[in-house]
Amino acid sequence: MASNKKQTSKAVATKASQILKDGRYSSKSKSVAGSALAQTRSGKKK
């Protein structure tokens, strides 16, 4: 299986974080936001 090396941009990660914190968004929106955050680069080096 090919590996996906694409990462979520900082702007998208910031918006996703805001969506997760805001109670006005649906659970589907929060699920998508969580997926986007899961694809962000962590601060740790492997």
matplotlib code that plots the C-alpha trace (Angstrom):
import matplotlib.pyplot as plt

x = [0.0, 1.3, 1.9, 0.2, 2.7, 0.3, -0.1, -2.9, -1.8, -1.5, -4.5, -6.8, -5.6, -6.4, -9.9, -10.4, -9.4, -11.9, -14.7, -13.9, -14.1, -17.4, -20.6, -22.6, -21.1, -22.6, -20.9, -20.2, -18.3, -16.4, -15.5, -14.1, -12.2, -10.8, -9.6, -7.9, -6.1, -5.0, -3.2, -1.2, 2.5, 3.3, 6.0, 8.0, 10.6, 10.7]
y = [0.0, 3.5, 5.8, 9.2, 11.9, 14.9, 17.0, 19.3, 23.0, 25.2, 27.3, 24.2, 22.8, 26.0, 26.1, 22.4, 23.1, 26.0, 23.7, 21.1, 23.7, 25.3, 23.6, 24.9, 22.5, 19.1, 15.8, 15.2, 18.5, 17.6, 14.2, 15.8, 18.4, 15.6, 13.7, 16.9, 17.3, 13.7, 14.4, 17.4, 17.2, 16.6, 18.7, 15.5, 14.2, 10.4]
z = [0.0, -0.9, 2.0, 2.1, 2.9, 2.6, 5.7, 6.8, 6.5, 9.6, 8.6, 8.1, 11.4, 13.2, 11.8, 12.6, 16.2, 16.4, 15.1, 17.7, 20.5, 19.2, 20.3, 17.3, 14.8, 14.1, 15.0, 11.3, 11.1, 14.2, 12.8, 9.7, 11.8, 13.9, 10.8, 9.6, 12.9, 12.9, 9.6, 11.0, 11.7, 15.3, 16.9, 17.6, 15.3, 14.7]

ax = plt.figure().add_subplot(projection="3d")
ax.plot(x, y, z, "-o")
ax.set_aspect("equal")
plt.show()
